Amino acid sequence: MTQTAARRPAETVAVHPVQAPPPSRGRGRRRLADQARAYGFLLGGLLCFALFSWYPAIRAVVIAFQKYTPGSPPEWVGTANFTRVLHDPEFAAAWRNTLTFTLLALLIGFAVPFVLALVLNELRHARAFFRVVVYLPVMIPPVVSALLWKWFYDPGAGLANEMLRFLHLPTSNWTNGADTALVSLVLVATWANMGGTVLIYLAALASIPGELYEAAELDGANLLQRIRHVTIPQTRFVILMLMLLQIIATMQVFTEPFVITGGGPESATVTVLYLIYKYAFLYDDFGGACALSVMLLVLLGVFSAGYLRLTRSGEEAV
């Protein structure tokens, strides 16, 4: 005798969403207190920037259109400062030297840190020691570093010419020659500032997955091919940002021409920033100095905006 079990439909249980308890007043007050404390700490930094960066920049733009002498009321002169600066015989030389210095710094000072970072990244022993040695010039004050190189470049008893004499090679005038002075300053700036760039490159190289190099080696890629197809694409963002920062920094070069050459010989190392210094502190022409500063600011701003737009469009295309 077969018995058929009657199947009853499964009972459906209504599931109600769990409602979170309303936030208590104490928690909301604590959050507001945390936010107020955070903005309080941020306010100190904003005040420092406003007082020492933003206000001087705005003030310089205003003075660029004034005849300004400390201790006397300013006089509005419109674009007369810009006209006078444009007719200065050193104006063209300063911009030509600055652009040449920037180009040489990109050819020398941008490639050397990257190659040095690749070499240090391949070391298996004494890696920390060589990183300290590379970064050591950054810890030397810029003026001290320039004075050391000034002695090094001395055409008489300087170490550079002594080394050339020891190797039976012709000596050079270095910073005393109009043809070699600017290149000599580029070498000084490269040596003094490449330590931080090398460390940034090393950090970027350390973040590259090792599997990519292993796959490239299995495909038969040599060292140069691995650098071209793995290292450079993986560090592309860092390279582009450091290139932008280096161009902005080298366009504002001042310490090396001021300490080592004094703008000479024959105005061969007068840069835009050095000319601004001369207008402000040698000619007492603060209006002309601010006019030059505004020109440099506009040029760097336009270049930075265009550079970032091109790099961003290139990344989107990739």
C-alpha positions in Angstrom: 0.0 0.0 0.0 1.6 3.2 -1.2 1.2 6.4 0.7 1.5 9.7 -1.0 2.9 12.5 1.1 1.0 15.7 0.6 3.4 18.4 -0.3 2.5 21.7 1.2 3.9 24.8 -0.4 6.9 26.3 1.4 6.1 29.2 3.6 7.5 32.5 2.5 9.0 34.6 5.2 9.1 38.3 4.6 12.6 39.8 5.1 12.6 43.3 6.3 15.7 45.4 5.7 17.7 46.1 8.8 17.7 49.7 9.6 20.9 51.2 10.9 20.4 53.0 14.2 20.4 56.8 13.8 23.7 58.4 14.6 23.9 59.6 18.1 24.5 63.2 18.9 27.8 62.4 20.6 29.2 60.7 17.5 28.3 63.7 15.3 29.9 66.1 17.7 33.0 64.0 17.8 33.2 64.0 14.0 32.8 67.8 13.8 35.5 68.2 16.4 37.8 66.0 14.4 37.1 67.9 11.2 37.6 71.3 13.0 41.0 70.0 14.4 42.1 68.9 10.9 41.2 72.2 9.4 42.9 74.0 12.2 46.2 72.2 11.4 45.6 72.9 7.7 45.0 76.5 8.4 48.6 77.0 9.6 50.0 75.7 6.3 47.6 77.8 4.3 48.5 80.9 6.2 52.2 80.3 5.5 51.6 79.8 1.8 49.4 82.9 1.7 52.0 85.0 3.5 55.2 83.8 1.9 54.1 82.6 -1.6 50.8 83.8 -2.8 51.0 87.4 -1.5 54.5 88.0 -2.9 53.4 86.6 -6.2 50.4 88.9 -6.4 52.4 91.8 -5.1 55.0 91.3 -7.8 52.3 91.3 -10.5 51.1 94.7 -9.2 54.6 96.2 -8.9 55.3 95.2 -12.5 53.0 98.0 -13.6 54.4 100.5 -11.1 57.4 102.6 -10.6 58.3 101.3 -7.2 61.1 102.4 -4.8 61.2 101.3 -1.2 60.3 104.2 1.1 58.4 106.2 -1.5 54.8 105.8 -2.7 54.4 103.7 -5.9 53.5 105.4 -9.1 51.4 103.6 -11.8 53.3 103.5 -15.1 51.4 100.9 -17.0 53.5 98.8 -19.4 56.5 101.1 -19.2 58.5 98.5 -17.2 57.9 95.8 -19.8 59.0 98.1 -22.6 62.2 99.2 -20.8 63.1 95.5 -20.0 62.4 94.4 -23.6 64.9 97.1 -24.9 67.6 96.0 -22.5 70.7 94.6 -24.4 71.0 91.8 -21.8 67.4 90.7 -22.2 67.9 88.6 -25.3 71.2 87.2 -23.9 69.6 86.2 -20.7 66.7 84.3 -22.4 69.1 82.7 -24.8 71.4 81.6 -22.0 68.5 80.3 -19.9 67.0 78.3 -22.8 70.5 76.9 -23.7 71.1 75.9 -20.1 67.7 74.2 -20.0 68.4 72.3 -23.2 71.9 71.2 -22.0 70.5 70.2 -18.7 68.0 67.9 -20.4 70.6 66.3 -22.6 73.1 65.8 -19.7 71.3 66.2 -16.4 68.2 64.3 -17.3 69.9 61.2 -18.9 72.7 60.8 -16.3 70.4 60.2 -13.3 68.3 57.6 -15.2 71.3 55.7 -16.3 72.9 55.9 -12.9 69.6 54.6 -11.3 69.7 51.6 -13.7 73.2 50.8 -12.7 72.5 51.1 -9.0 69.4 49.0 -9.4 71.5 46.1 -10.8 74.0 46.1 -7.9 73.9 43.2 -5.5 76.4 44.4 -3.0 77.0 47.8 -1.3 73.8 49.2 -2.7 73.0 51.3 0.3 76.6 52.7 0.3 76.4 53.9 -3.3 73.0 55.4 -2.7 74.4 57.5 0.1 77.3 58.5 -2.1 75.0 59.6 -4.9 72.7 61.5 -2.6 75.5 63.2 -0.7 75.8 66.3 -3.0 72.2 67.1 -2.3 73.0 67.6 1.4 75.7 70.1 0.7 74.4 73.7 0.7 74.1 75.0 -2.8 76.5 78.0 -2.2 79.1 75.7 -0.7 78.8 73.3 -3.6 79.2 76.2 -6.1 82.3 77.5 -4.3 83.9 74.0 -4.4 83.3 73.8 -8.1 84.7 77.4 -8.5 88.0 76.2 -7.0 87.8 73.0 -9.1 87.4 75.0 -12.3 90.2 77.5 -11.5 92.3 77.7 -14.7 95.6 78.0 -12.8 95.7 75.6 -9.9 92.3 74.0 -10.2 91.9 70.2 -9.9 90.2 69.9 -13.3 93.2 71.3 -15.2 95.6 69.4 -13.0 93.9 66.2 -14.0 94.2 67.1 -17.6 97.9 67.9 -17.3 98.4 64.6 -15.6 96.8 62.8 -18.5 98.8 65.0 -21.0 95.6 66.5 -22.4 95.0 70.2 -23.3 93.7 72.3 -20.5 90.5 74.5 -20.6 89.4 77.9 -19.4 86.2 76.3 -18.0 84.1 79.1 -16.5 86.5 81.8 -17.8 85.8 81.0 -21.4 82.7 82.3 -23.1 82.3 79.0 -25.1 82.7 76.6 -22.1 81.2 78.6 -19.2 77.6 77.6 -19.6 78.4 73.9 -20.1 80.6 74.0 -17.0 77.6 75.3 -15.0 75.4 72.6 -16.3 77.8 70.0 -15.0 77.8 71.7 -11.6 74.0 71.8 -11.5 73.8 68.1 -12.6 76.2 66.9 -9.9 74.5 69.0 -7.2 70.9 68.0 -7.9 70.9 64.5 -9.4 70.8 62.6 -6.0 67.1 63.2 -5.3 66.2 62.3 -8.9 68.2 59.0 -8.7 66.4 58.0 -5.6 63.0 58.7 -7.2 64.0 56.6 -10.2 65.2 53.8 -7.9 61.8 53.7 -6.2 60.1 53.6 -9.5 62.3 50.8 -10.7 61.7 48.8 -7.5 57.9 48.9 -8.2 58.2 47.1 -11.6 57.1 43.5 -11.3 59.9 41.0 -11.8 57.6 38.8 -13.9 57.9 41.3 -16.7 61.6 41.0 -16.9 61.4 37.2 -16.7 59.0 37.1 -19.6 61.2 39.4 -21.6 64.2 37.2 -20.9 62.3 34.1 -22.0 61.4 35.9 -25.2 65.2 36.5 -25.8 65.3 40.2 -25.0 68.7 41.6 -24.2 69.5 44.4 -21.7 68.7 47.3 -24.0 65.5 45.7 -25.2 64.4 45.1 -21.6 65.0 48.7 -20.8 63.2 49.9 -23.9 60.2 47.6 -23.7 59.8 47.1 -20.0 61.6 49.7 -17.9 60.8 52.9 -19.8 57.1 52.1 -20.3 56.7 51.1 -16.6 58.3 54.3 -15.4 56.9 56.6 -18.1 54.8 58.7 -15.7 57.7 59.3 -13.3 60.0 60.2 -16.3 57.4 62.8 -17.6 56.8 64.4 -14.3 60.5 64.7 -13.5 61.2 66.1 -16.9 58.6 68.8 -16.2 60.0 69.6 -12.8 63.5 69.7 -14.2 62.6 72.2 -16.9 60.9 74.5 -14.4 63.9 74.3 -12.1 66.5 74.9 -14.8 64.6 77.8 -16.2 65.1 79.4 -12.8 68.9 78.8 -12.4 70.6 81.4 -10.3 73.0 80.1 -7.7 75.7 78.8 -10.1 75.9 81.9 -12.3 75.8 84.2 -9.2 78.5 82.4 -7.2 80.8 81.0 -9.9 80.8 83.3 -12.9 78.9 86.5 -11.8 77.1 86.4 -15.2 80.3 86.5 -17.2 82.4 86.2 -19.1 80.9 88.7 -21.6 77.3 88.0 -20.3 77.8 84.4 -21.4 76.1 83.1 -18.2 73.6 85.8 -17.5 70.2 84.0 -16.9 66.7 85.5 -16.5 66.8 85.0 -12.8 70.2 86.6 -12.5 69.0 89.6 -14.6 66.0 89.9 -12.2 68.5 90.1 -9.3 70.5 92.8 -11.1 67.4 94.9 -11.7 66.2 94.6 -8.1 69.4 94.8 -6.1 72.0 96.5 -8.4 69.8 98.9 -10.4 67.1 99.5 -7.6 64.5 98.9 -10.4 61.9 96.8 -8.7 59.4 97.5 -11.4 61.7 96.0 -14.1 62.6 93.1 -11.9 58.9 92.3 -11.3 58.2 92.7 -15.0 60.8 90.1 -15.8 59.4 87.9 -13.1 55.9 88.1 -14.7 57.3 87.2 -18.1 59.0 84.1 -16.6 55.9 83.2 -14.7 53.7 83.4 -17.8 56.1 81.4 -19.9 56.4 78.6 -17.3 52.7 78.5 -16.8 51.9 78.2 -20.5 54.6 75.6 -20.9 53.4 73.6 -17.9 49.8 73.6 -19.1 50.7 72.6 -22.6 53.1 69.9 -21.4 50.5 68.4 -19.0 47.8 68.5 -21.8 50.1 66.7 -24.3 51.1 64.1 -21.8 47.6 63.5 -20.7 46.3 63.2 -24.3 49.2 60.8 -25.0 48.3 58.6 -22.0 44.6 58.5 -23.1 45.7 57.5 -26.6 47.8 54.6 -25.2 
